[in-house]
Amino acid sequence: MNDLVSMTYGTKLEKKGTTPDSRILVFMTGFFLGLVFFYFAGKQLIEDTGLLSMDYIETLKDFSINNKRYLLYILGIRTKQFLFLIFCTLSIWAGCFLYAVLGWSGFQLGVIFFAAMYQYGMRGVFYCIFMIIPHGIFYFLVFVKLLNRKLENDKKYYHKKVDIIDNRARKVYESIKAYFVILLLLCLGILSECYINPWLMKWILLFF
């Protein structure tokens, strides 16, 4: 009997370790759909909109940033996006909303990535990388933590024994701590987008 339990438990662990994370699958699906979209419509999109054209690059080179105004601008945009994500987590369709956002982000990144690579080769790859660092890392962590909290809450709701065992004060403390970390990451993302990323973009544009 013990051997049977051990074999069953070991099989579950093996499946858990080899099954791809659904979040990664959704993001990569969006990314490759962006590739397909670019393959069929991207070239025409570049011609019609001037997406990442040399004129656009030259405009970026000559663009000077008022840090204070830019900070207020980015703060307004990211705050609205963050509130939208909070709304998604509170909705009864939270999982669908969050996965849709994840897939759409992958799609957008795929289109921009392949458009830049199509026009500039390896320079375009580096352009895309520098376009989303370091702030993109912080925003990604914010999204992942919000998504993880939603998944954890669903799991606890399903396994009601956990709700009975957990102390209410401890749950409140963990929620406050989690959202404090999320807000801290959001602030770090905004500050790095306003004060670090423009400097990095100026540097990478020297190669265009």
Buried (B, 14 or more C-beta within 10 A) or exposed (E): EEEEEEEEEEEEEEEEEEEEEEBEBBBBBBBEBBBBBBEEEBEEBBEEEEBBEEEEBEEBEEEEBEEEEBBEEBBEEBEEBBEEBEEBBEEEEBBEBBBBBBBBBBBEBBBBBBBBBBBBEEBBBBBBBBBBBBBBBBBBBBBBBBBEBBBEEEEBEEEEEEEEEEEEEEEEEBEEEBBEEBEEBBBBBBBBBBBEBBEBBBEBBEEB
